Amino acid sequence: MSDLTNQSDQILDEARRVRDDNRTGGRHRMESIGKGSAGLKTKHLMGKLKRIVVAVAGIIMAAMVAGLIVDGIGFAGIMMTFFAIIAAIVAFSVFPKIKVPKRADLTKGDVRTMVGKTELWLEHQRPALPPPAAKIVEDMGVQLDALGLQLETVDQTHPAAQEVRKLVGEVLPETVDSYRKIPQHLRHEKRAGATPDEQVTESLGKISKEIDSVTRQLAEGSLDDLAIKTRYLEYRYGEGEDTSLQDKN
């Protein structure tokens, strides 16, 4: 059991290193919070590169065919070809933009896809969160990467696996969405002893701790205990927290 726990710690450490490497381009960029979302972005980028290569090759082939037909395209034709290539590169570099997953789609697909979609969704919600909560979201990407690796070794039909998917794909985004529905001018007002800013930060912090606990339990094979704890979290920080936040709307 100790070896499994150490392995889980190593996964978390490695994920943190990858996350920190992603941040070297600047704090204010939409950097990836984990390897899952980074993988989706890389896949999207590779699709853009393929489109650029195909478009450039097509333009050059068209220019060559035109040159053979009219016995040379001349300087004007060369310039038109050059500008056409530039336009194609610019157009396919900008479009299509990567699509932010809809909340309803977060739980769809395999575990790796679910983790990547959730991370990508969280990245785009992060600017609307208070700084302490945004910091938790950044660190949560590392935890989701480690959780995804553990889930890949678990039977996806097991009730515990379904509970975890609900925690990551439903409870977590519901907490963020509930906060975002509150008008800006009400987010700093205290009610029941705490502001919405403080509430969402506290809730995300507890969900973050639960994700870490779930990852360690999966590494140890404690699936039965995991199902019980996750059901409690869904009740306490899913429906309960959502209601308390939405009351302020």
C-alpha positions in Angstrom: 0.0 0.0 0.0 2.9 2.3 0.8 4.4 1.7 -2.7 1.1 2.6 -4.3 0.8 5.8 -2.3 4.4 6.7 -3.3 3.5 6.0 -6.9 0.5 8.4 -6.6 2.8 11.1 -5.1 5.2 10.6 -8.0 2.4 11.1 -10.5 1.3 14.3 -8.8 4.9 15.6 -8.7 5.4 14.9 -12.4 2.1 16.5 -13.3 3.2 19.6 -11.4 6.4 19.8 -13.3 4.6 19.6 -16.6 2.2 22.3 -15.5 5.0 24.6 -14.4 6.7 24.1 -17.8 3.5 25.2 -19.5 3.6 28.4 -17.5 7.0 29.6 -18.7 5.4 31.5 -21.6 3.8 34.0 -19.2 1.3 34.1 -16.4 -1.3 36.1 -18.3 -1.6 33.7 -21.2 -4.3 31.0 -21.2 -1.8 28.4 -20.1 -2.9 24.8 -19.7 -3.6 23.8 -16.1 -2.8 20.1 -16.9 -1.7 17.6 -19.4 -5.2 16.7 -20.4 -6.1 20.2 -21.7 -2.6 20.6 -23.1 -3.1 17.4 -25.1 -6.4 18.7 -26.6 -4.7 22.0 -27.6 -1.8 20.1 -29.2 -4.3 18.0 -31.2 -6.1 21.2 -32.3 -2.8 22.8 -33.3 -1.7 19.8 -35.3 -5.0 19.9 -37.2 -4.3 23.6 -38.0 -0.8 22.7 -39.3 -2.2 19.9 -41.5 -4.7 22.4 -43.0 -2.0 24.9 -43.7 0.2 22.3 -45.4 -2.6 21.1 -47.5 -3.7 24.6 -48.5 -0.1 25.7 -49.3 0.5 22.6 -51.4 -2.8 23.1 -53.2 -1.9 26.8 -54.0 1.5 25.8 -55.3 0.1 22.9 -57.4 -2.5 25.3 -58.9 0.2 27.8 -59.8 2.3 25.1 -61.4 -0.6 23.9 -63.5 -1.5 27.4 -64.5 2.1 28.0 -65.5 2.2 24.9 -67.7 -1.1 25.9 -69.4 -0.2 29.5 -70.1 3.6 28.9 -70.5 4.6 30.7 -67.3 2.6 32.8 -64.8 5.1 35.7 -64.8 6.0 38.1 -62.0 2.3 39.0 -61.3 1.4 35.3 -61.0 4.3 34.6 -58.6 3.2 37.5 -56.4 -0.4 36.4 -56.4 0.8 32.9 -55.4 2.9 34.3 -52.6 0.1 36.4 -51.2 -2.3 33.5 -51.5 0.0 31.4 -49.5 0.4 34.1 -46.8 -3.4 34.5 -46.7 -3.9 30.8 -46.3 -1.3 30.6 -43.5 -2.9 33.5 -41.6 -6.4 32.2 -42.1 -5.7 28.7 -40.9 -3.6 29.9 -38.0 -6.5 31.9 -36.6 -9.4 29.7 -37.6 -10.9 27.4 -36.5 -10.6 28.3 -32.8 -10.6 25.6 -30.3 -14.1 24.9 -29.0 -14.6 25.2 -25.2 -16.5 22.1 -24.1 -20.1 22.6 -23.0 -20.8 21.6 -19.4 -23.2 18.9 -20.5 -20.5 17.2 -22.6 -17.8 17.0 -19.8 -18.8 13.5 -18.7 -19.0 12.1 -22.2 -16.2 10.0 -23.7 -13.4 8.0 -22.0 -11.6 9.0 -18.8 -8.8 10.7 -20.6 -11.2 12.8 -22.7 -13.3 13.6 -19.7 -10.2 14.9 -17.8 -9.0 17.0 -20.8 -12.4 18.5 -21.4 -12.9 19.4 -17.7 -9.4 21.0 -17.6 -10.1 23.0 -20.8 -13.5 24.1 -19.4 -12.0 25.2 -16.1 -9.3 27.2 -17.8 -11.9 29.3 -19.5 -13.9 29.8 -16.3 -10.8 30.8 -14.3 -10.7 34.5 -15.2 -14.2 34.9 -13.7 -13.2 33.5 -10.3 -11.7 35.4 -7.4 -7.8 35.0 -7.2 -7.8 32.4 -4.4 -10.3 30.2 -6.3 -8.4 30.7 -9.6 -5.2 29.5 -7.9 -7.0 26.3 -6.7 -8.3 25.7 -10.2 -4.7 26.0 -11.5 -3.5 23.4 -9.1 -6.5 21.2 -9.7 -5.3 20.5 -13.2 -2.4 18.5 -11.8 -4.8 16.6 -9.6 -7.1 15.8 -12.5 -4.2 14.4 -14.5 -3.3 12.1 -11.7 -6.9 11.1 -11.1 -7.3 10.3 -14.8 -4.4 8.0 -14.8 -5.8 6.1 -11.8 -9.2 5.9 -13.4 -7.8 4.2 -16.5 -7.0 1.2 -14.4 -10.5 0.9 -12.9 -13.5 -0.9 -14.4 -15.5 2.1 -15.8 -18.8 0.3 -14.9 -17.9 0.1 -11.2 -20.2 2.4 -9.2 -17.2 4.1 -7.7 -15.9 5.1 -11.1 -19.3 6.5 -12.0 -19.3 8.5 -8.8 -15.9 10.0 -9.6 -17.0 10.9 -13.1 -19.9 12.7 -11.5 -17.7 14.5 -9.1 -15.4 15.8 -11.8 -17.9 16.3 -14.6 -20.9 17.5 -12.7 -20.3 18.6 -9.0 -17.1 20.6 -9.8 -18.5 22.5 -12.8 -21.9 23.1 -11.0 -20.0 24.8 -8.1 -18.3 27.2 -10.6 -21.4 27.8 -12.6 -23.4 28.6 -9.4 -20.9 31.3 -8.5 -20.8 32.8 -12.0 -24.6 33.2 -12.0 -24.3 35.7 -9.1 -24.1 39.3 -10.2 -20.7 41.0 -9.9 -21.9 43.6 -7.3 -23.2 40.9 -5.0 -20.1 38.6 -5.0 -18.4 40.6 -2.2 -21.4 40.9 0.1 -21.5 38.7 3.2 -24.5 36.5 3.8 -24.7 33.8 6.4 -21.2 34.7 7.5 -19.4 34.5 4.1 -19.3 36.2 0.7 -19.8 34.3 -2.5 -16.1 34.8 -3.2 -15.3 33.1 0.0 -17.8 30.3 -0.5 -16.7 29.3 -3.9 -13.1 29.3 -2.8 -13.9 27.1 0.2 -16.0 24.7 -1.9 -13.3 24.4 -4.6 -10.7 23.9 -1.9 -12.7 21.0 -0.4 -13.4 19.5 -3.8 -9.6 19.7 -4.5 -8.9 17.8 -1.3 -11.5 15.2 -2.2 -9.9 14.7 -5.7 -6.6 14.2 -4.0 -8.1 11.7 -1.5 -9.9 9.9 -4.3 -6.7 9.5 -6.3 -4.9 8.0 -3.3 -7.8 5.6 -2.6 -7.9 4.5 -6.2 -4.1 3.8 -6.0 -4.8 1.7 -2.9 -7.8 -0.1 -4.4 -10.3 1.3 -1.8 -13.3 1.4 -4.2 -16.1 0.8 -1.7 -15.0 3.5 0.7 -14.6 5.8 -2.3 -18.2 5.5 -3.4 -19.5 6.4 0.1 -17.3 9.5 0.4 -18.1 10.8 -3.1 -21.8 10.5 -2.6 -21.5 12.6 0.6 -19.5 15.2 -1.3 -22.1 15.4 -4.1 -24.8 16.1 -1.5 -22.8 18.6 0.5 -21.0 20.5 -2.2 -23.2 19.8 -5.1 -26.8 20.5 -4.4 -26.2 22.1 -1.0 -23.6 24.6 -2.1 -25.3 25.4 -5.4 -28.4 26.3 -3.6 -26.7 28.6 -1.1 -24.9 30.4 -3.9 -27.9 30.7 -6.2 -30.0 32.2 -3.4 -27.8 35.3 -3.8 -28.7 35.6 -7.5 
